[in-house]
Amino acid sequence: MLDTRRTDETLQAAAPVAATPVMQRVRGRAHVVMGPKGLRDLHQSGSAKAMMPKVHSAVPEVVFLNTSGGLTAGDRLDYRLEVESGARLIGTTQTAERAYASVEGGADAEVSVSLVAGVGASLEWLPQETILFEKSRLSRRTSAEIAGDARFLFVESLVLGRAAMGEVIETLHLTDRRDIRRAGRLEFLEPLEIDAGLLATRDHAATLCGARAIATIGLFDQGVEGQAELIKQITQDGVTAGVSGWNGKLVIRAMAGDGYPLRRYVARVLKQIRQAELPRVWQV
């Protein structure tokens, strides 16, 4: 009599073990070079897009978009804006970037932003906020190289979960580094790391002081330190902010219990600094 049990066992032992599927990862690269007479170069690939909408202004805008809808473990985005001597440019993002949960032990999502402003150029980097979700992992670096007489404005905002959705973030890992060099000299360095250990003490005055949304605004131009007192007069319910001005630098740091009041404060500060409306995609 045929021993079917033995046959089944033999077939199972001989069957190949299914490999763990390799998940598709996001790859995106968008680079723009702007000259005094207009666009000089544009490259985009993967999920990263660079759009140039029509604007009612003499200063062109570049709007970056991640078509994947968010970032998770192993994803990579690379943005670059270069403004040649005498040119002006505003860079922003189509919406808030989102960093979603990664598998335990997974790689970080990576974002690289490279900004260059030539002699007499003006560059504004005004991305919308980045929203971090539970168990997200994100490593981001923003580097700016500006000429000695260039004007450079930037903002970076982080939201640790959406209060309106009842999200409480207990575990994530963020490394965020910004460095700005003027004429080759390091002018500003801001490293930031947030992990589960820091979140466990988020109410402490030395950490987040209970905030779930934080932002940094920086303006680098000759004489801008004189604007510090004017910016200090800008207030917003639910937002705590500090303003410093020195040696051609103006830096504002702000925090809030939710992303919306922080967004309103950031918009008001940027409008005052720029003496102009924000890019239309902000919709504040």
Stockholm file with secondary structure:
# STOCKHOLM 1.0

chainA/1-284         MLDTRRTDETLQAAAPVAATPVMQRVRGRAHVVMGPKGLRDLHQSGSAKAMMPKVHSAVPEVVFLNTSGGLTAGDRLDYRLEVESGARLIGTTQTAERAYASVEGGADAEVSVSLVAGVGASLEWLPQETILFEKSRLSRRTSAEIAGDARFLFVESLVLGRAAMGEVIETLHLTDRRDIRRAGRLEFLEPLEIDAGLLATRDHAATLCGARAIATIGLFDQGVEGQAELIKQITQDGVTAGVSGWNGKLVIRAMAGDGYPLRRYVARVLKQIRQAELPRVWQV
#=GR chainA/1-284 SS CCCHHHHHHHHHHHSCCCCCCCCCCCEEEEEEEEETTEEEEEEEEETEEEECCCCSSSSCEEEEEETTSSBCTTCEEEEEEEECTTCEEEEEESSCEEECBCCTTCCCEEEEEEEEECTTCEEEEECCCEEECTTBEEEEEEEEEECTTCEEEEEEEEEESCGGGTCCCCCCEEEEEEEEEETTEEEEEEEEEECHHHHHTTTSTTTTTTCSEEEEEEEESTTGGGGHHHHHTCCCTTEEEEEEEETTEEEEEEEESSHHHHHHHHHHHHHHHHTSCCCGGGCC
#=GC SS_cons         CCCHHHHHHHHHHHSCCCCCCCCCCCEEEEEEEEETTEEEEEEEEETEEEECCCCSSSSCEEEEEETTSSBCTTCEEEEEEEECTTCEEEEEESSCEEECBCCTTCCCEEEEEEEEECTTCEEEEECCCEEECTTBEEEEEEEEEECTTCEEEEEEEEEESCGGGTCCCCCCEEEEEEEEEETTEEEEEEEEEECHHHHHTTTSTTTTTTCSEEEEEEEESTTGGGGHHHHHTCCCTTEEEEEEEETTEEEEEEEESSHHHHHHHHHHHHHHHHTSCCCGGGCC
//
